[in-house]
Amino acid sequence: MTDVANEPAGYTRTQILLHWAIAALVVLQLVIGEDIKPAYRALSRGTEPAAADMFNANVHVYAGLAVLVLAIWRLALRLQRGIPVAPSEERVLLKRIAAATHSLLYLFIFGMPITGALAWFLNLDAMGEIHELAKPVIIVVVTLHAAAALWQHFYLKSDVLVRMLRPAARRMS
């Protein structure tokens, strides 16, 4: 059993910044993800990609690597500091769904950059296929996560969304 008095009441400014930076980069990746394909195909054929295609590919690759670095930092902070407890009035099923969704989000913010990097830098087509197949799934998970946060805020009137907007200090006993 956790000691609620030692649990953080909310997220730190750094955790919040990392959350939103990763979210913005993930959305960017989903929007521009297709732009890497012409350069990848050209390089796979042994031809020189067009400059614009190579630029788009570089943006996608470096943004993906940024997601991975920020995700490592975010996970380290989460392990070091912990996370706020779910609202006490929240049903057990909702807590389990939230935990599963967060686990999937972490899987994606690590898995997508890793599979993409393996495909790009080591030309591992199988990793590229996994990377590509995961795209619609991450869209569903991110949409579910955002919708749940809004539902928590507007329907359940919980502080779940506010905690990711405004830093809070640890609870003191």
Contacts in CASP RR format, 6 or more apart in sequence:
PFRMAT RR
TARGET T0000
AUTHOR 0000-0000-0000
METHOD contacts of the structure
MODEL  1
MTDVANEPAGYTRTQILLHWAIAALVVLQLVIGEDIKPAYRALSRGTEPA
AADMFNANVHVYAGLAVLVLAIWRLALRLQRGIPVAPSEERVLLKRIAAA
THSLLYLFIFGMPITGALAWFLNLDAMGEIHELAKPVIIVVVTLHAAAAL
WQHFYLKSDVLVRMLRPAARRMS
2 85 0 8 1.000
4 85 0 8 1.000
4 171 0 8 1.000
5 171 0 8 1.000
5 172 0 8 1.000
5 173 0 8 1.000
6 170 0 8 1.000
6 171 0 8 1.000
6 173 0 8 1.000
7 82 0 8 1.000
7 83 0 8 1.000
7 84 0 8 1.000
7 85 0 8 1.000
7 170 0 8 1.000
7 171 0 8 1.000
8 81 0 8 1.000
8 82 0 8 1.000
8 83 0 8 1.000
8 84 0 8 1.000
8 168 0 8 1.000
8 170 0 8 1.000
8 171 0 8 1.000
9 84 0 8 1.000
9 168 0 8 1.000
9 169 0 8 1.000
9 170 0 8 1.000
9 171 0 8 1.000
10 84 0 8 1.000
10 163 0 8 1.000
10 167 0 8 1.000
10 168 0 8 1.000
11 19 0 8 1.000
11 83 0 8 1.000
11 84 0 8 1.000
11 163 0 8 1.000
11 164 0 8 1.000
11 167 0 8 1.000
11 168 0 8 1.000
12 77 0 8 1.000
12 81 0 8 1.000
12 167 0 8 1.000
13 167 0 8 1.000
14 77 0 8 1.000
15 74 0 8 1.000
15 77 0 8 1.000
15 78 0 8 1.000
15 81 0 8 1.000
16 164 0 8 1.000
16 165 0 8 1.000
16 166 0 8 1.000
16 167 0 8 1.000
18 70 0 8 1.000
18 73 0 8 1.000
18 74 0 8 1.000
18 77 0 8 1.000
19 74 0 8 1.000
19 164 0 8 1.000
20 164 0 8 1.000
21 70 0 8 1.000
22 67 0 8 1.000
22 70 0 8 1.000
22 71 0 8 1.000
22 74 0 8 1.000
22 109 0 8 1.000
23 142 0 8 1.000
25 63 0 8 1.000
25 64 0 8 1.000
25 66 0 8 1.000
25 67 0 8 1.000
25 70 0 8 1.000
26 67 0 8 1.000
26 108 0 8 1.000
26 109 0 8 1.000
26 138 0 8 1.000
26 142 0 8 1.000
27 142 0 8 1.000
28 63 0 8 1.000
29 60 0 8 1.000
29 63 0 8 1.000
29 64 0 8 1.000
29 67 0 8 1.000
29 112 0 8 1.000
30 135 0 8 1.000
30 138 0 8 1.000
30 139 0 8 1.000
30 142 0 8 1.000
32 56 0 8 1.000
32 59 0 8 1.000
32 60 0 8 1.000
32 63 0 8 1.000
33 60 0 8 1.000
33 135 0 8 1.000
35 53 0 8 1.000
35 56 0 8 1.000
35 57 0 8 1.000
35 59 0 8 1.000
35 60 0 8 1.000
36 56 0 8 1.000
36 57 0 8 1.000
36 60 0 8 1.000
36 61 0 8 1.000
36 120 0 8 1.000
38 49 0 8 1.000
38 50 0 8 1.000
38 53 0 8 1.000
38 56 0 8 1.000
38 57 0 8 1.000
39 49 0 8 1.000
39 50 0 8 1.000
39 53 0 8 1.000
39 54 0 8 1.000
39 56 0 8 1.000
39 57 0 8 1.000
40 57 0 8 1.000
40 119 0 8 1.000
40 120 0 8 1.000
42 48 0 8 1.000
42 49 0 8 1.000
42 50 0 8 1.000
42 53 0 8 1.000
43 49 0 8 1.000
43 123 0 8 1.000
44 123 0 8 1.000
49 57 0 8 1.000
57 120 0 8 1.000
61 117 0 8 1.000
61 120 0 8 1.000
64 112 0 8 1.000
64 113 0 8 1.000
64 116 0 8 1.000
64 117 0 8 1.000
65 113 0 8 1.000
65 117 0 8 1.000
67 109 0 8 1.000
67 112 0 8 1.000
67 113 0 8 1.000
68 109 0 8 1.000
68 110 0 8 1.000
68 113 0 8 1.000
68 114 0 8 1.000
68 117 0 8 1.000
71 106 0 8 1.000
71 109 0 8 1.000
71 110 0 8 1.000
71 113 0 8 1.000
74 109 0 8 1.000
75 106 0 8 1.000
84 163 0 8 1.000
84 168 0 8 1.000
86 94 0 8 1.000
86 95 0 8 1.000
86 98 0 8 1.000
86 160 0 8 1.000
87 156 0 8 1.000
87 158 0 8 1.000
87 159 0 8 1.000
87 160 0 8 1.000
89 158 0 8 1.000
90 156 0 8 1.000
90 158 0 8 1.000
97 148 0 8 1.000
98 148 0 8 1.000
101 141 0 8 1.000
101 144 0 8 1.000
101 145 0 8 1.000
101 148 0 8 1.000
102 145 0 8 1.000
104 141 0 8 1.000
105 141 0 8 1.000
105 142 0 8 1.000
105 145 0 8 1.000
108 134 0 8 1.000
108 137 0 8 1.000
108 138 0 8 1.000
108 141 0 8 1.000
111 134 0 8 1.000
112 131 0 8 1.000
112 134 0 8 1.000
112 138 0 8 1.000
115 127 0 8 1.000
115 128 0 8 1.000
115 130 0 8 1.000
115 131 0 8 1.000
115 134 0 8 1.000
116 127 0 8 1.000
116 128 0 8 1.000
116 131 0 8 1.000
118 124 0 8 1.000
118 127 0 8 1.000
118 128 0 8 1.000
119 125 0 8 1.000
119 127 0 8 1.000
119 128 0 8 1.000
119 131 0 8 1.000
149 160 0 8 1.000
149 161 0 8 1.000
149 164 0 8 1.000
150 161 0 8 1.000
152 158 0 8 1.000
152 160 0 8 1.000
152 161 0 8 1.000
153 160 0 8 1.000
153 161 0 8 1.000
153 162 0 8 1.000
END
